[in-house]
Amino acid sequence: MPGSEITPVRFRNSDGETADGSLFTTVHSAGERIQRALLWLALLWVLAGVSLFIPLAHFVLVPGFLIAGPVVAVMVYRSEWARERAEGKCPVCGEEATIKLEARDEIPKWIYCPACNAALQITEPD
Ligand SMILES: [Zn+2]
């Protein structure tokens, strides 16, 4: 099971008003990273094997999947964490906001409040 990490963050608008929030991050252990990397390698090489039987396209697909396998496996192995979401009160409208984040998002990050559409910055707490 991947571990989950909750870190305190601060939502700040352009006028300097702030509110506290939480940042949810999935943390992958070394064993999980190896497992996920091998899974991706196997998947892409199986796709290379399947695409052998597609006329003409196999000239591109087979070498493409064979090369993509180890490349993607290394990328997956190197990713030690993945951002999930940020939760907290919007400093502008006061609504409880849950913002979905991309896996590679870094803090500080500008987002929009889903309730009032105000531009907010997710930052480290002072
Ligand atoms: Zn808002």
Boltz pocket constraint, residues with backbone or C-beta under 6 A from the ligand:
constraints:
  - pocket:
      binder: B
      contacts: [[A, 90], [A, 91], [A, 92], [A, 93], [A, 94], [A, 95], [A, 113], [A, 114], [A, 115], [A, 116], [A, 117], [A, 118]]
      max_distance: 6.0
